[in-house]
Amino acid sequence: MNNCRVSALINPFVAISAIALLLFCFANIQSEEPESLSITEAKARVSILESVYLSTLHNVHRKYFNSNTDRLPVPSRVLEDVFFSVDQQHGTKSRWIAVNAPAMNLEHKPKDGFEKRAAKELAKKTRYEELDNGIYYSARSITLFASCQKCHLSALAQQSSGRRVAGLVVSLPLMPNKPKEDTRKSK
């Protein structure tokens, strides 16, 4: 068994903490200026956050507290299940991309277009965005800490200077702002 799997088995708390950190960073992405929200926008944001939190809770319990398995998945893999759930509920597309460290999963190699441009930019800055054909594309860098680098990079590569990052890419189709009337007060 390689060292990456052994460390995940020894301390699942580290994996769960990593997921919580990613969610905290995702939930706290804000513009510099506070903005006024309509009730429709506020409800939409709450709906997305609820689905992220609930999906994460379910996936963490299913993957890390299952007595039928001897191997624990890495946190980024568990979050892919969260991406799937949230994307299905909200019409978004979310995925990881490799930026300046080798992809541990071939599916994480940047695809053509936005993802390749984003990977190039995320090596230098924390966010890259585009608007194209009614779709908002956003990419955010995710710092690969030492615990991440021990699997992603060789020992020699870990010693080289420079910030190592992966990327989180989210695309969201923009729709005309048609408020939906909701006469219900609570469910």
Salt bridges, closest charged atoms under 4 A:
GLU35 OE1 - ARG45 NH2 3.09
GLU41 OE2 - ARG45 NE 3.09
GLU80 OE1 - ARG77 NH1 3.41
GLU80 OE2 - HIS108 NE2 2.42
ASP81 OD2 - LYS63 NZ 3.32
ASP81 OD1 - ARG77 NH1 3.12
ASP112 OD1 - LYS116 NZ 3.92
GLU115 OE2 - ARG95 NE 2.77
GLU121 OE2 - LYS124 NZ 3.65
GLU121 OE1 - LYS125 NZ 3.61
GLU130 OE2 - ARG117 NE 2.69
ASP182 OD2 - LYS43 NZ 3.97
ASP182 OD1 - ARG184 NE 3.28
